[in-house]
């Protein structure tokens, strides 16, 4: 993938780009911008921006919650004149994507949420990522740390510059500190999402447990669930081929 920069409302963001065809806008998870997107670019143009306040960018004064990032990405979509977008988000990126979609689906063709934060159920708890070391959080995201793909991903995540890791944690705290990584009001508004929606989750997710899929599945009309056995929170890493194939078929169906 190629790295570029984009400017939106005075903010300069790093962005990974690859491929050609219908646009996939990918919103990354807890660990920040990642390179593990190549398979998504087969037959699609993938844009993967780094969230404001993450990585190399300072936390903007206006960023007080996920709703602010939802509005920011609506501005980004308009500024880049994107249309018929396949919006894909993982973890906190999935939460942002859902918050964006309840506000407007006018420029969306489809929505795919990969183990999104944002909604909880009484019987399980989202892992407290702020009480977990950055290294342990990386390891908790996979089901089998010895599998080659997972091991390579862990190594790459642990090699990220410490200043980026700390910046990501500070930005995540700004938007997800209280209540922890969810919006109690979100389930009430998920009914507003009126585009084809895929929810994908690893059954062994120890960060955002599998049971947290229910508010999304129950409240988004026609939503489909892809439950992946032997996969943790980083399902797009551990089951990259299966996720890419399902997304490809899902996006093709949404074009009809």
N, C-alpha and C positions, 0 to 999 in steps of 0.2 A: 504494500500500500504506500501511497505517496503522502507526504506531510505538507500541508499548506496552512495558510492563515485566512480567516474570514473576519470581517468587521461588521458588527451589528450594534447600533445605537451607542457608538463610542467605545465598544468593547472589542478587543482583538483576541480571537480565540485560535488555538491550534486546532487543526482538523485533519483527520485521515481521510483519504479519498481513494477509490478504486473502482474499476469496472465501468460498464456502460449499460444503458437501458433504463427501465423504470427506476425511480429514485427510492432508495432505502435510507431513511434517516435513523441512525443508530445512536441511542442515548446510553452511555456507559454506566457501569455500576460503581460500587464502593471504592474500588481501587484506582479509579481514574481511567484515562485513555489507555487503550490496549490494542495490540496488533492482531489479536486472534479473531479477525473478521474476514479473512481472505475468502473462505468458502461462501460467505454471504454475497460476495461480489460477482459470482458466476451468474451472468445474465442480468445483473442489476448494476446501477450506479450507487455505490455506498458512500454516504457522507457520515462521518463520525466526529462530531465536534467535542471538544473538552469543555465540560460545564464551567461557567463563570465561577471563579474562586478556587478552582481545582488546578493542580499541576503548577504551571508557571504564572498563573494570573492571580492578582489580589482579589480578596473577597469584596464585591461591590457593596456600597452602603445600602442599596435598595434590596439586597438579597436577605430576606428575613425568614423565608419559608419556601417550601416546594412550589406553592402557588406562584411565587415570583418567577421561578424558573420556567413554569408552564407558560406564563405570559411572555417571558423572554424568548422562548422557542417559537411561540406564535409569531413574534416580531421577526425572528430569524427566517422562518418560512416565508413570510411576506417580503422581507428584504431580499432574499435570494430568488424570489418569484417561483417557489417550488409549488407543484400541484400534483394531485393524484399520488400522494406520498404513501409508501409503506412505512409506517412508523414502528420501530422496534426498540424496546427498552429492557435493560436488565437491572434487577435489584433496585437501587434508588433511581436509575434511569427508567425502569418500568413504572415506578411511582410517578415520576415526572410526566411520562407519556400518558398515563391514565388521567392525571390532573389536567393535562393539555386537552385531551379528548373530551372531557366533560364540559370544557369551555367552548370548544369548536372543533368540528370534524370537517369543516368546509373544504379543506385542502387535503384531506386524508382519503386514501383508497382503502387502507386496512390498518389494523393495529395488532401488534404481537407483543405480549408481556411475558418476559422470561423471568420467572421467580421474582415478581415485583414485591418490593416493600409497599407500605402505604395502608394496608388493611390487616386487621388481626382478628383472631377468634379466641373465645374464652379459654379453651383447653390447652393452648400452647402459647409460648412466648417467642418473639423474635429475639435472637441473640443480642446481648448488650455489647455492641461493637466498640463502645467507648471504654468498657472495662477490660477489653481483650487487647493484647499487644497486636501490633500490625502484622507481625510474623505469624502469630497464632491464628489471626483472622484469615489470612491467606490459606493456611493449612486446613482450617475448618470448612472452607468452601468446597473441598473435594471429598468424594466418597472413598476413593482409592488413591492415596498419594504416591503409590509405587507404580501406577500405570504410566506408560511413557508420556502421553499427552499431558496428564496432570502434573507429573514430575517436572516437565519442561516449563509448564506455565508457572508452577510454584517458584522455580528457579528465576524466571524472568521477573516475576512480581517482587521477589525478595531482593533483586538487583536494582530496583528503582532507586533513584537518589532519595536520601532521607528527607531532604527539604521538600520534595514533592509528596512523600508519604505524609509528612506532618501537615502540609498545606491541605491535602485531601481530607485529613481527619478534622481539621479546623473548619473547613467548608461544610463537611457533613454534619458537624455539630451545630453549625449555624442553622441548618434547615431541618435537622432531625433529632434535636436533643430532647425536647419535651413537647408532646409525648414522644416516646422513643419510636422513631422511624415509622410512624403512621399518622394518618389524619382520621380522627373519629367520624368526621362528617363525610368522608369520601364514599363509603358504601351507599349513602342516601342519594348520591348524584350519578352513580355509575349507569343508571338507566338512560342517561342522556347520550351515551355512546351508541351511535347508530351505523357504524361501519363493521364489516366482518372482523371478528376479534378471535385471536388464538391465544390461549394461556398455556404456557409450557412450564413444567416444574419437575425437578428431580425428587423422587420419593424419599431419598435419604438426605434431604436438605437440612443441615444443622444450623443454618443462619436465619433463613426465613422458612419455617417448616411448611411442609407440603399442605397441611390442613388450611393454611392461609389462602389457598386458592379459592375457597368457597365463597367469600364475599364477591369476588370477581365473577366467578362462574354463575352465581345465583342472580346477579343484578345486571349483567350485560346480556341483552337479548341475543340469542343465537350463538353465544360464545362457545368455542370448542376448547376442550382440554386435552393436552398432550402430557401424559404422566410417564416419566422416564424412570424405570427401575435402575438400580445400581448407579445413580447419579446424585450428586450433591448440589450445592447452590451454584457452582460453576458448571452448569449443565451444558453450556455452549462450548466448554472446553472438553469435558469428559465425554460428551456425546455429540461432538461437533458435526459429524457427518449426518447423524439422524436429525439433529436440529436444523441443519442447513437444508436437507432434503424436504423436511416437513414445511419449513418456511417457503421454499421454492414452490412447492405444490399449493400451499395456502395463498401465496401471492398470485400465482397463475389463476387460481379459482376466483380471486377477488377482482380480476380484470374482466371477467365475463359480464 
